[in-house]
Every structure is written in C-alpha cells, then in structure tokens.
Amino acid sequence: MAFCIYIGASFTTGAEFLSFFPIKGKGLSVISGTMNRIIRLVQDGDLSLKSEILNDEYVYNLPIAMVVLDDNIKE
C-alpha cells in the first residue's frame, strides 16, 4: 500500500518534499526521519538539493530519487 507524504521545509531549506513511500505501517516515521536528515544536511551545507539518485547510507540505506522542481514547474 503506497501513500504520499508532504513535508514543507521552505523556511529551512527553500524546498518542499513530496514522498511516495510504500512501507505499510512505518512509512511516516521512516520518511520523516529520512527527510529530517536531508534537511539537516542541507542546512549544514553538506548536501545541495539537485535532481539526482542519492545513494548515501547516512541518509537512508537504499537509494533515494530526488527531483528538484524549478520555479516554472512549481507554478
């Protein structure tokens, strides 16, 4: 069962996160912890937000696809 989670981080990173994370019963706690790690890395300057496959075990033990939407796409 897949579901979508939205996390707003505009004030801290200038980004909004939308995640599709199919882990039954654990999705919210897993993805919110993962997104908090990403936000912390961006704030510390250790990660820049760009479209990529993020394969960093510190963030999560599986690769994560990140797609950055520019202002034209957001509108």
N, CA, C and O atoms as CSV, one atom per row, in Angstrom:
chain,resi,resn,atom,element,x,y,z
A,1,MET,N,N,0.840,-1.178,0.000
A,1,MET,CA,C,0.000,0.000,0.000
A,1,MET,C,C,0.882,1.237,0.000
A,1,MET,O,O,1.552,1.512,0.995
A,2,ALA,N,N,0.896,1.966,-1.063
A,2,ALA,CA,C,1.713,3.177,-1.172
A,2,ALA,C,C,0.894,4.385,-0.748
A,2,ALA,O,O,-0.327,4.408,-0.900
A,3,PHE,N,N,1.566,5.366,-0.226
A,3,PHE,CA,C,0.887,6.607,0.098
A,3,PHE,C,C,1.864,7.755,-0.047
A,3,PHE,O,O,3.070,7.548,-0.183
A,4,CYS,N,N,1.342,8.945,-0.017
A,4,CYS,CA,C,2.130,10.139,-0.267
A,4,CYS,C,C,2.252,10.942,1.020
A,4,CYS,O,O,1.286,11.101,1.766
A,5,ILE,N,N,3.460,11.446,1.265
A,5,ILE,CA,C,3.712,12.292,2.433
A,5,ILE,C,C,4.287,13.605,1.940
A,5,ILE,O,O,5.198,13.618,1.112
A,6,TYR,N,N,3.759,14.710,2.448
A,6,TYR,CA,C,4.245,16.044,2.083
A,6,TYR,C,C,4.883,16.679,3.311
A,6,TYR,O,O,4.286,16.712,4.387
A,7,ILE,N,N,6.096,17.182,3.139
A,7,ILE,CA,C,6.789,17.855,4.232
A,7,ILE,C,C,7.237,19.216,3.719
A,7,ILE,O,O,7.998,19.296,2.755
A,8,GLY,N,N,6.777,20.278,4.350
A,8,GLY,CA,C,7.168,21.622,3.963
A,8,GLY,C,C,8.422,22.049,4.705
A,8,GLY,O,O,8.471,22.001,5.935
A,9,ALA,N,N,9.435,22.465,3.959
A,9,ALA,CA,C,10.687,22.899,4.579
A,9,ALA,C,C,11.172,24.201,3.958
A,9,ALA,O,O,12.373,24.469,3.926
A,10,SER,N,N,10.245,25.005,3.468
A,10,SER,CA,C,10.622,26.247,2.790
A,10,SER,C,C,11.424,27.184,3.674
A,10,SER,O,O,12.365,27.827,3.208
A,11,PHE,N,N,11.062,27.267,4.938
A,11,PHE,CA,C,11.749,28.212,5.812
A,11,PHE,C,C,13.169,27.770,6.152
A,11,PHE,O,O,14.012,28.609,6.469
A,12,THR,N,N,13.447,26.471,6.093
A,12,THR,CA,C,14.778,25.989,6.458
A,12,THR,C,C,15.660,25.679,5.256
A,12,THR,O,O,16.870,25.901,5.307
A,13,THR,N,N,15.070,25.166,4.169
A,13,THR,CA,C,15.877,24.776,3.011
A,13,THR,C,C,15.437,25.444,1.720
A,13,THR,O,O,16.142,25.357,0.714
A,14,GLY,N,N,14.282,26.111,1.726
A,14,GLY,CA,C,13.743,26.655,0.488
A,14,GLY,C,C,13.075,25.593,-0.362
A,14,GLY,O,O,12.766,25.841,-1.527
A,15,ALA,N,N,12.845,24.410,0.201
A,15,ALA,CA,C,12.287,23.298,-0.566
A,15,ALA,C,C,11.069,22.712,0.118
A,15,ALA,O,O,10.881,22.844,1.328
A,16,GLU,N,N,10.254,22.067,-0.682
A,16,GLU,CA,C,9.124,21.280,-0.191
A,16,GLU,C,C,9.392,19.843,-0.610
A,16,GLU,O,O,9.937,19.608,-1.688
A,17,PHE,N,N,9.022,18.886,0.218
A,17,PHE,CA,C,9.287,17.486,-0.068
A,17,PHE,C,C,7.977,16.724,-0.235
A,17,PHE,O,O,7.057,16.851,0.574
A,18,LEU,N,N,7.916,15.941,-1.288
A,18,LEU,CA,C,6.779,15.080,-1.545
A,18,LEU,C,C,7.338,13.677,-1.715
A,18,LEU,O,O,8.172,13.443,-2.590
A,19,SER,N,N,6.893,12.755,-0.896
A,19,SER,CA,C,7.459,11.413,-0.901
A,19,SER,C,C,6.375,10.368,-1.097
A,19,SER,O,O,5.290,10.455,-0.522
A,20,PHE,N,N,6.687,9.389,-1.914
A,20,PHE,CA,C,5.839,8.211,-2.071
A,20,PHE,C,C,6.604,7.059,-1.461
A,20,PHE,O,O,7.605,6.613,-2.021
A,21,PHE,N,N,6.151,6.578,-0.332
A,21,PHE,CA,C,6.944,5.639,0.445
A,21,PHE,C,C,6.083,4.459,0.865
A,21,PHE,O,O,5.294,4.579,1.802
A,22,PRO,N,N,6.220,3.315,0.188
A,22,PRO,CA,C,5.312,2.183,0.433
A,22,PRO,C,C,5.773,1.223,1.525
A,22,PRO,O,O,6.067,0.061,1.247
A,23,ILE,N,N,5.835,1.690,2.733
A,23,ILE,CA,C,6.148,0.793,3.847
A,23,ILE,C,C,4.937,0.778,4.763
A,23,ILE,O,O,4.680,1.741,5.486
A,24,LYS,N,N,4.207,-0.305,4.728
A,24,LYS,CA,C,2.960,-0.400,5.470
A,24,LYS,C,C,3.202,-0.243,6.970
A,24,LYS,O,O,3.990,-0.975,7.568
A,25,GLY,N,N,2.516,0.717,7.556
A,25,GLY,CA,C,2.564,0.907,8.995
A,25,GLY,C,C,3.765,1.679,9.515
A,25,GLY,O,O,3.745,2.152,10.652
A,26,LYS,N,N,4.815,1.818,8.705
A,26,LYS,CA,C,6.018,2.500,9.180
A,26,LYS,C,C,6.404,3.675,8.301
A,26,LYS,O,O,7.385,4.361,8.588
A,27,GLY,N,N,5.662,3.917,7.249
A,27,GLY,CA,C,6.046,4.922,6.268
A,27,GLY,C,C,6.303,6.301,6.831
A,27,GLY,O,O,7.329,6.911,6.533
A,28,LEU,N,N,5.381,6.805,7.648
A,28,LEU,CA,C,5.510,8.169,8.156
A,28,LEU,C,C,6.751,8.334,9.019
A,28,LEU,O,O,7.490,9.303,8.840
A,29,SER,N,N,7.002,7.430,9.939
A,29,SER,CA,C,8.177,7.580,10.806
A,29,SER,C,C,9.476,7.403,10.029
A,29,SER,O,O,10.460,8.087,10.310
A,30,VAL,N,N,9.494,6.497,9.058
A,30,VAL,CA,C,10.711,6.276,8.267
A,30,VAL,C,C,11.009,7.477,7.386
A,30,VAL,O,O,12.128,7.988,7.395
A,31,ILE,N,N,10.019,7.935,6.622
A,31,ILE,CA,C,10.282,9.018,5.687
A,31,ILE,C,C,10.487,10.347,6.410
A,31,ILE,O,O,11.281,11.169,5.952
A,32,SER,N,N,9.800,10.580,7.518
A,32,SER,CA,C,10.034,11.845,8.234
A,32,SER,C,C,11.440,11.868,8.828
A,32,SER,O,O,12.079,12.920,8.829
A,33,GLY,N,N,11.932,10.756,9.324
A,33,GLY,CA,C,13.309,10.697,9.813
A,33,GLY,C,C,14.304,10.904,8.689
A,33,GLY,O,O,15.307,11.597,8.860
A,34,THR,N,N,14.030,10.306,7.541
A,34,THR,CA,C,14.903,10.460,6.379
A,34,THR,C,C,14.907,11.900,5.895
A,34,THR,O,O,15.969,12.456,5.617
A,35,MET,N,N,13.736,12.508,5.791
A,35,MET,CA,C,13.654,13.902,5.347
A,35,MET,C,C,14.319,14.841,6.348
A,35,MET,O,O,14.946,15.821,5.946
A,36,ASN,N,N,14.194,14.558,7.635
A,36,ASN,CA,C,14.880,15.387,8.634
A,36,ASN,C,C,16.392,15.306,8.465
A,36,ASN,O,O,17.085,16.309,8.633
A,37,ARG,N,N,16.914,14.122,8.134
A,37,ARG,CA,C,18.350,14.000,7.878
A,37,ARG,C,C,18.753,14.814,6.649
A,37,ARG,O,O,19.783,15.489,6.660
A,38,ILE,N,N,17.934,14.749,5.581
A,38,ILE,CA,C,18.228,15.529,4.376
A,38,ILE,C,C,18.202,17.018,4.685
A,38,ILE,O,O,19.097,17.750,4.263
A,39,ILE,N,N,17.186,17.480,5.418
A,39,ILE,CA,C,17.083,18.900,5.783
A,39,ILE,C,C,18.293,19.328,6.599
A,39,ILE,O,O,18.848,20.400,6.359
A,40,ARG,N,N,18.713,18.508,7.559
A,40,ARG,CA,C,19.871,18.837,8.392
A,40,ARG,C,C,21.151,18.925,7.541
A,40,ARG,O,O,21.970,19.821,7.748
A,41,LEU,N,N,21.321,18.003,6.589
A,41,LEU,CA,C,22.498,18.038,5.712
A,41,LEU,C,C,22.499,19.287,4.844
A,41,LEU,O,O,23.551,19.889,4.630
A,42,VAL,N,N,21.326,19.686,4.338
A,42,VAL,CA,C,21.229,20.903,3.530
A,42,VAL,C,C,21.557,22.125,4.379
A,42,VAL,O,O,22.305,22.998,3.940
A,43,GLN,N,N,21.006,22.197,5.588
A,43,GLN,CA,C,21.267,23.334,6.481
A,43,GLN,C,C,22.745,23.442,6.836
A,43,GLN,O,O,23.281,24.545,6.938
A,44,ASP,N,N,23.400,22.311,7.022
A,44,ASP,CA,C,24.823,22.301,7.382
A,44,ASP,C,C,25.729,22.531,6.183
A,44,ASP,O,O,26.940,22.687,6.345
A,45,GLY,N,N,25.162,22.555,4.982
A,45,GLY,CA,C,25.955,22.763,3.778
A,45,GLY,C,C,26.619,21.498,3.254
A,45,GLY,O,O,27.479,21.572,2.377
A,46,ASP,N,N,26.233,20.341,3.779
A,46,ASP,CA,C,26.845,19.080,3.361
A,46,ASP,C,C,26.118,18.432,2.184
A,46,ASP,O,O,26.593,17.439,1.635
A,47,LEU,N,N,24.967,18.988,1.792
A,47,LEU,CA,C,24.196,18.438,0.681
A,47,LEU,C,C,23.508,19.586,-0.028
A,47,LEU,O,O,22.913,20.454,0.611
A,48,SER,N,N,23.590,19.588,-1.357
A,48,SER,CA,C,22.835,20.579,-2.115
A,48,SER,C,C,21.657,19.863,-2.758
A,48,SER,O,O,21.763,18.702,-3.153
A,49,LEU,N,N,20.549,20.558,-2.857
A,49,LEU,CA,C,19.351,19.956,-3.435
A,49,LEU,C,C,19.450,20.041,-4.954
A,49,LEU,O,O,19.420,21.128,-5.531
A,50,LYS,N,N,19.566,18.888,-5.585
A,50,LYS,CA,C,19.612,18.808,-7.040
A,50,LYS,C,C,18.970,17.500,-7.454
A,50,LYS,O,O,18.838,16.575,-6.652
A,51,SER,N,N,18.574,17.433,-8.713
A,51,SER,CA,C,17.976,16.200,-9.216
A,51,SER,C,C,19.068,15.137,-9.301
A,51,SER,O,O,20.063,15.304,-10.005
A,52,GLU,N,N,18.865,14.059,-8.581
A,52,GLU,CA,C,19.874,13.006,-8.548
A,52,GLU,C,C,19.310,11.766,-7.862
A,52,GLU,O,O,18.251,11.808,-7.235
A,53,ILE,N,N,20.037,10.673,-7.996
A,53,ILE,CA,C,19.794,9.494,-7.184
A,53,ILE,C,C,20.744,9.604,-6.009
A,53,ILE,O,O,21.958,9.492,-6.176
A,54,LEU,N,N,20.207,9.820,-4.835
A,54,LEU,CA,C,21.010,9.996,-3.627
A,54,LEU,C,C,21.271,8.616,-3.027
A,54,LEU,O,O,20.350,7.946,-2.560
A,55,ASN,N,N,22.521,8.208,-3.045
A,55,ASN,CA,C,22.886,6.888,-2.546
A,55,ASN,C,C,23.886,7.064,-1.403
A,55,ASN,O,O,25.087,6.850,-1.564
A,56,ASP,N,N,23.360,7.458,-0.257
A,56,ASP,CA,C,24.182,7.765,0.904
A,56,ASP,C,C,23.585,7.029,2.100
A,56,ASP,O,O,22.480,7.347,2.539
A,57,GLU,N,N,24.300,6.065,2.617
A,57,GLU,CA,C,23.757,5.258,3.716
A,57,GLU,C,C,23.519,6.085,4.980
A,57,GLU,O,O,22.740,5.674,5.840
A,58,TYR,N,N,24.172,7.240,5.109
A,58,TYR,CA,C,23.919,8.109,6.261
A,58,TYR,C,C,22.483,8.640,6.206
A,58,TYR,O,O,21.843,8.817,7.243
A,59,VAL,N,N,21.982,8.893,4.991
A,59,VAL,CA,C,20.626,9.399,4.815
A,59,VAL,C,C,19.615,8.257,4.907
A,59,VAL,O,O,18.647,8.325,5.664
A,60,TYR,N,N,19.860,7.200,4.114
A,60,TYR,CA,C,18.960,6.050,4.132
A,60,TYR,C,C,19.715,4.878,3.519
A,60,TYR,O,O,20.632,5.081,2.723
A,61,ASN,N,N,19.344,3.669,3.875
A,61,ASN,CA,C,20.120,2.516,3.420
A,61,ASN,C,C,19.762,2.049,2.015
A,61,ASN,O,O,20.315,1.053,1.548
A,62,LEU,N,N,18.867,2.726,1.338
A,62,LEU,CA,C,18.555,2.468,-0.064
A,62,LEU,C,C,18.659,3.775,-0.836
A,62,LEU,O,O,18.483,4.847,-0.255
A,63,PRO,N,N,18.942,3.708,-2.139
A,63,PRO,CA,C,18.986,4.956,-2.929
A,63,PRO,C,C,17.640,5.677,-2.914
A,63,PRO,O,O,16.584,5.044,-2.886
A,64,ILE,N,N,17.692,7.002,-2.932
A,64,ILE,CA,C,16.502,7.854,-2.955
A,64,ILE,C,C,16.584,8.731,-4.198
A,64,ILE,O,O,17.607,9.375,-4.431
A,65,ALA,N,N,15.533,8.763,-4.989
A,65,ALA,CA,C,15.488,9.644,-6.152
A,65,ALA,C,C,15.000,11.014,-5.711
A,65,ALA,O,O,13.947,11.135,-5.086
A,66,MET,N,N,15.772,12.048,-6.040
A,66,MET,CA,C,15.368,13.416,-5.716
A,66,MET,C,C,15.209,14.178,-7.026
A,66,MET,O,O,16.112,14.175,-7.862
A,67,VAL,N,N,14.076,14.821,-7.203
A,67,VAL,CA,C,13.825,15.641,-8.379
A,67,VAL,C,C,13.558,17.052,-7.884
A,67,VAL,O,O,12.638,17.291,-7.102
A,68,VAL,N,N,14.380,17.980,-8.354
A,68,VAL,CA,C,14.221,19.379,-7.956
A,68,VAL,C,C,13.340,20.059,-8.998
A,68,VAL,O,O,13.623,20.013,-10.196
A,69,LEU,N,N,12.276,20.686,-8.529
A,69,LEU,CA,C,11.362,21.394,-9.425
A,69,LEU,C,C,11.734,22.869,-9.450
A,69,LEU,O,O,11.774,23.517,-8.404
A,70,ASP,N,N,12.006,23.399,-10.628
A,70,ASP,CA,C,12.329,24.819,-10.695
A,70,ASP,C,C,11.063,25.652,-10.590
A,70,ASP,O,O,9.958,25.109,-10.595
A,71,ASP,N,N,11.214,26.962,-10.496
A,71,ASP,CA,C,10.069,27.839,-10.258
A,71,ASP,C,C,9.012,27.741,-11.363
A,71,ASP,O,O,7.818,27.837,-11.077
A,72,ASN,N,N,9.431,27.550,-12.619
A,72,ASN,CA,C,8.457,27.436,-13.708
A,72,ASN,C,C,7.588,26.208,-13.539
A,72,ASN,O,O,6.379,26.274,-13.759
A,73,ILE,N,N,8.174,25.097,-13.154
A,73,ILE,CA,C,7.403,23.864,-12.967
A,73,ILE,C,C,6.486,23.997,-11.765
A,73,ILE,O,O,5.346,23.534,-11.811
A,74,LYS,N,N,6.957,24.619,-10.685
A,74,LYS,CA,C,6.136,24.781,-9.482
A,74,LYS,C,C,4.856,25.551,-9.770
A,74,LYS,O,O,3.790,25.223,-9.250
A,75,GLU,N,N,4.975,26.580,-10.603
A,75,GLU,CA,C,3.790,27.390,-10.914
A,75,GLU,C,C,2.831,26.609,-11.779
A,75,GLU,O,O,1.774,27.122,-12.147
